[in-house]
Amino acid sequence: MAIPLSKICELTCFENIRLVAGNDSVIHKNVTGVTIVEAPDIAEWIKGGELLLTSLYNFHSDYERQKEMVTKLAEKGAAGLIVKISRFVKDVPEVIIETGNRFGLPIFELPGDVKYIDILYPVMCELFNRQVTILEHYKKCHSKFIDLSLNEGTLEDILKELSNIIRQPVMLLNHDY
């Protein structure tokens, strides 16, 4: 269950986070999770859709590894990379910005005074709330159809309920239309 990255960017925890690369791709990326990255081989461990946080601790001066990491993250379908500045890097390295732009991977700059947890909790909360909302909807739909079947609802009743659920007209046709 994913949330568009553009919606995540609207959270208050993103007020001081600046998008520095991949501007057009933010609208099209979906976030399925958020995690911390401090190893350049993180791409081997992600499934896709992750929003990743890093300070570049283990490879802050190795620009080739940074380029390789961003390339692999984009290839694996990461939703975006947030680079915390001030402790190990003063700015997001240009190689990361260029590679993010080349591959359409959103790159964000996180001020050094913001703690990872201030990003992790709100994003995960948003993802969990979305899942709960969807599960509640599935349960409600399931209950309505169970009620219809137990109360011997007609085919017309079932079609009407389906139309209400999907908010679209429904038509039942036989093989001759």
N, C-alpha and C positions, 0 to 999 in steps of 0.2 A: 504494500500500500504506500504509494508515493505522494508527495506534495510538490507542486511546482516550485522550483528554486526562486522564482519571482515572488511567490507568496512568503517564502522563508525570509527573503530580503526585506519584507515589510514588518517583520517582528521588531519590537523595540530593542532587542539585543543587537540588532544590526545598525543602530543609529550611527555609531562611530566607525563602522567598517566600510572601507572604501573599495569599490570595484576598480581594479587596475588593468584587467585583461579579459578578453572573451565577452565583451559587452553584449553583443547580439545574441549570444547563445544562452544567456540567463533565462530567457523566456521559455526556451525549449527543454531545459534540463529538469529532471525530476529527482527529488531527494528521497532516498529510502532509509538513510541512516546517517549518523555523524560519528566520526572517530578521530583519534589523535594519531599523527604520523611522526615518528622520529627515526625511521629507518628508510633508506632510499629504495628498498625492495618492497615497499608497501603494495605496489600494484599486483604482486603475486598473491596477496591475501584479500583483495577486495572482490566483490561480486558485480559491482556497478551500481551507480546511484548514490554512492557515499559522498558526503561533504566532509572533507578532510582538513584537520587543523595541524599546523606545524610551526615550529620555531626555527627549523632547519638546523637544529642542534648538531646532529652527527655529520652534516655535510654542508655547513654554511659557506665554506670557501671552495668547494669542489663544484664548479659551474657545469662541468660535463655531466656529473651525476644528477645535478638539479634538472638539466635539460632532459636527460634520460628518464628521470622520474616523472616529470610532467608529461612527456610523450607517452609513457606507458599508462599513466593514469587516464589520459584522454582515450587511448586505445581500449582500455578496460571499461570505459563508460562512467568514470567518476563524475559526480554532479558538479564538483568545484573544489578548489584548494584555497584555504585561508592561511596566510602566512603572517605569523606574529612577529612584529618588528620591535627593535630596540635592544633586546638582550644579545642576540647573536648576529643579527643583520640590522642595519639602520633603515634600509628600504627593501622592498621586494626586488631581488636581483633582476636585472634587465633580461637575462637569459630566460627566466621563468615567465616574465611578461610576454616576451616574443614568442616563446613556445606555446604559451596559453592562447595567444591570439592566433597562431598558426593552426592549432588544432581545435579551436573553439571551446577551450576549457576555461570557465570563469575562474579568475584568480582575484582574491580579495586581500586587502591589507588590514591587519588587525593591530590596533595600537597596543603597545607593550604593557599598559596598565590594565588591560582587560584580561581577566582570567578565563582559561578554557571553559571552566564550569559555567561561566556566565553565558556561554554560547551553547554548550552541550545540553544543559537542562531545558532551556526554552525550545530548542529545536526538537529534542526527543519528546518533550511534552506535546508539542504540536503533532508529531508523527503518531504518538500513542492516542491522542484525542481523535485523530482522523480514523484510526483503526477502530476505536470504540464506536464512533458514529456509524461507520460502515457496518460493523457487526450488529449494532442495534437495528439498523435498517434491514439487514438480512433476516434477523430474528422476527421482526415485525411482518415482513413479507411471508416468511414461512408460516407464522401463526395464522395469518389471514387465509392462506391456501389450505391449511389444515382444518380451520373452522369451516371453510366452504365444503371440503370433502366430507367432514363428519356430519354436517348439517344438510348433506345431499344437495349442495348448490348446483344449479343448472350450468350448462355450458355458457349460457349468456352471462350468468353471475361471475363465472371464472374469467371470461373475456373482459368484462367490465372492470373487475378488480385488477387484472393485468394492465389495462389501459390507465387506470388510476396510478398504479405503481410506476410505470414508465413514462407517464405524462404524455402519451402519444396515442393516437387512435389505433385500434386493433381490429383486424378483419380476419376471419377464419374462412379459408377457401378449401374446396376439395381438389382432387387431381385435375378436374376439368375447369378450374377457376370459378 
